[in-house]
Structure formats: C-alpha cells, structure tokens
Amino acid sequence: MRPDPHNTPDRPDAPEAPAPGDTTDAAGGDAPAGPARVAVVVIGYNDAAHVGEAVRSALAQGPAVAEVVAVDDCSGDGSAELLDRLAADEPRLRVLRRTENSGGCGSPRNDGIDAVTAPYVMFLDSDDVLPPGAVDALLAAATGARAEVAAGLCVRRELPSGRETPWQAPLYTAHTVLARPTERPRLVHDTLCVNKLYRTDFLREHGIRFPEGRFHYEDIVFTSRVLAAGPRMALVPDRVYVWHVRRSAERLSISLDRERIGNWQARTQACAMAYDILLSAGQKELARAARAKFLDHDVRMYVRELGLRNADYRRAWWTHTQEYLARYDAADWELDPGAPGRVLARVILESPEPRDLPRLRELAARPARLLPPYARDADGVPVWSADLPEVTLAPFLTRPTGDLPIAVDAELDVRARGSRLRLRLHELYGRVAEAGPREVDVVWTAREDEEHARGRTTVPLTPSGADTDAAGWTAEVPVDLAALGAGTWDLRLTVHFADGAQREITAHALTGAGRLGRRAVPSLGHGVLLIQPYATHSGALALRVASGVSGAVRVVRGRLNRLRR
C-alpha cells in the first residue's frame, strides 16, 4: 500500500547534473550538504545491547540528519523502553512500536518508509553503526548529481577482533555518476540496502518496498526493485556503513545462520524474485547479471561449506540447487563459461548425487583452485573427470593466465629448528608450462589485520616431473615461526610467469598422517610455541601460533569453548 501522495516531500532542488560516468567532485567532495534533509530508519528486535549504539551513531552524523525513526519489532528485552529514554532527551528521535513481531526485517523498514518526513532516507540495523561523515558523503553525492540513489562502501567488521573487510569494494573506488544502473551491471552484486541513501519520493512514487513478514534476504528483493526503476545513481568511495559480524552471538544474523536448508531455500527464492523483477521491468542486462552473480557469489559461498553439513543437508541442497539451475537458459551459460561458479553449477546439474565435495570446495575458494585429476575425454578435450565428461573444461584452454584456477599444494614441516614450507604448483592442461612459471612470492598475513604481513620472500620455482598434465614446479621456503608471533596467519602466494602474467592465490593444505595438527616447539624468546597448521573451510593452508605457557592455555581454552558450542 502506497502512502498518501499529498504527503510526499517535494523533489529537492539541486544543481545541473554532470554527464553520465563523470568522476569529478560533482558526485561527492567536501562541499557542505545543506540543511537537515535525511531520515535514518533504525530497526531492531530484542537487541537492547546494541540498538542504543546504532541510534547514537545516526544522531552523531550531525545537522544533515533531520530525524531518526527507530522501529522496534515488538521486542521483549527492554529495547523499546531504552529507545524511549533516548528519545526523551533527543527531539530528532522518534520511536515506533510494532504490536506484533513481523518475523523479518522488511515490515519494520516499510513502517519507517511510511513514517519519515525528510527528503532522503537510509536504513540502519540495530547491531551495526554509521561511521562519522557517512550521511554527509552520501547526501553531497546525491544532491550534487541530482541522483535518486547514492551508495558508498560498506565494511564488514568482525567482532571482537575488529578485523574489517570491504564489501564489493570494486564498485566504490572513485566518485562516479551513473545515468542508469545498466552502465554498471556489477551493481547487482551489492545487494545491501543499508549502504545507500534514497530519495524518499523516488521510493514512494515507484512503490518500492521490502517484502513483508517473515521473508529472509529481503535486501536482495528490495535492491532489485530499486535497480529495476532505473534510478540515476552516485557512487562514492567513502566508508558509509559498518556491518558488525558477531559469529559467537547466541542468535546469528540471517546471513551467518546457514546451517539449515531453509536458509538456502530462502536465498534462492529471493534471487529468483530479483531476476523476475528485473526482467519484468525490461532490464534484461541486469537480470542476466543477477543470474551470473548467483553462480559467482551465492553458489560458491555455500559450496565452500557443503562438506561441513550432514548427508541429509547435502542431498537436499544438491536437489534444490539442481531445480533452481534448471531455469537457466543457453544465454546464461554462454556468459564467461570458464568462470568457477559456472563450472561448479555444471557439475551439480550433471550429477544426480553430491560428489567431489573436497574438489568443489577448492574451486569455490577465492581465488579458485582446481585440484587434480586433470582429465580429458576421448578427443583430448579437458573435462571435469573421466566419469563426468559432460562437464567440459575447454574454456580453460583460452582463459587468461591471470584468471586460471591454478593449484598449489602446501605442506608446513614444523621443527624446533629450521621449519620449512614446501610448495608444489600443478600443471593445468599445458597452460601453466605455456606461461612459464618462474618464481613465487610467499607471505604470511595476520588474520586480524591483512595489512600486517611477515616472512615475505620470493623463491624460484623448479620444474618437477614429466612434461605432461602430471608435471609440476616446486619450491621450498624457510619459516621463522618465532618471528611470526602469536595469532592466526594465512598463507598468500603470487606466482609470476615468464609472459609477464601473475596470479595471486592461496595454497591447498595437504592433509594426511602427521601433516596437520598442534605441536609444541621450544623457543628462546617465548619458552614454548604452540603451532597448529590447519586447513580453512575452503581448504587453504593457515597457521595458528600461541606463544608462552599462557598463550598455550588460551588456545586450549578456546578449543574447549568451540567444542561446547
């Protein structure tokens, strides 16, 4: 139901718009954004521990924020009362209480859309925050470009560590104005609603709302409705939203709670709706891009975790995914056929039962790794395996070297003195030898801060084995475990080729007797180091280091806590 059109704010005045694709200050910059013009809708349910921080981060945006509308979804933990106390001292804060819990995020956000009076609106979840300057950056971009939508960079912040990972960073590298979303089809990858500022009358005029009730992944549907309306958009490189990731929380967020098949079914339902919305609006290019995004992002994410699930889940996931992928047409498959997500999808479609899960997990990794066997059919064409020749890997024969899913095996030999890292680069249908691998950069990056790196070195790659698909190249690197220090370390590699290409990859962790597992080694500086090489969920080699007796105790205690959970 649309609100009364007479209650819709007038279209805000703005200077003449720059040309499409303009990357000048017209899409952002330091110019003042003007008077209070933005409403921030904060939604929450039973989140009294965090909702106050979220609201305060919105109010702290300064005078550009005309109102903060906090919608409580019938909480029972005192959230509404906390919000009322905040509102008593802050005239810009209004609290809306729902009398029944909606079961999702869409209904309370729709309540917010109906309630706001400011010309622009943005959304904030109760367990996240707006960083300083977010509203000013988005508002300046929207008004400067006369854009219906302004969007900026969201960062995922892991708590309690504070580690931050940018979300869809390639979209937000510079101030950019788009006359329409089709100028940048990759926008379909940014399915978040919270890192964007919307002109209120744009949402109301087009009837753009969230799915009501208990509907998971409502952001995907809402964003597709926004893109389907073809808004003028302004993109900014500024950090405009901090998405808090609390993996140890008693109640996980929808995006983290992926252990039940219903979660995958809800995601595919939302993705199917998004495709239909875009196609119905005549946005064929965006609809096609949305299907490609499903393979590259959604399928790969769930395949990486499939080996962690029980047999019943795997079968249900496999069958449901086959049914969904059966909707794809020939044009969907022709777009970048050598992309890892498409190869994964082909294996799923051609196999009646779950199979090759470890190998699929590695191909789903980022960057992708294709492990042996490297099979060929009777005509010598690369295929997935001898017993699944229906899945061709022929596109790898022409794919750029820097995009090939090359695989490197890694084994860390932990010793009291002289620990060694052994690497083996696999051939891939003759493409690796053709490019001429010369050397590999090796570095260990801290899990909590990827900018913090240790042990950086470059070593030559030595040919090993016959000149066939079984050929390879090896390297050996000393590792100073004491110099790494306490923490979790990820192994990062960059392979350099004679043709000038390079490929940044992680390494497949070799498993087997004695290869992985916790070991204590003496250390002059720390007394003792507790070392644990292990394989991540995607199969990559990583390393946990604890120093001293107290560090070892913390590791054991953490392990016990994880087992209890």
Order of alpha helices (4+ residues) and beta strands (2+ residues): beta-alpha-beta-alpha-beta-alpha-beta-alpha-beta-beta-beta-beta-alpha-alpha-beta-alpha-alpha-alpha-alpha-alpha-alpha-alpha-beta-beta-beta-beta-beta-alpha-beta-beta-beta-beta-alpha-beta-beta-beta-beta-beta-beta-alpha
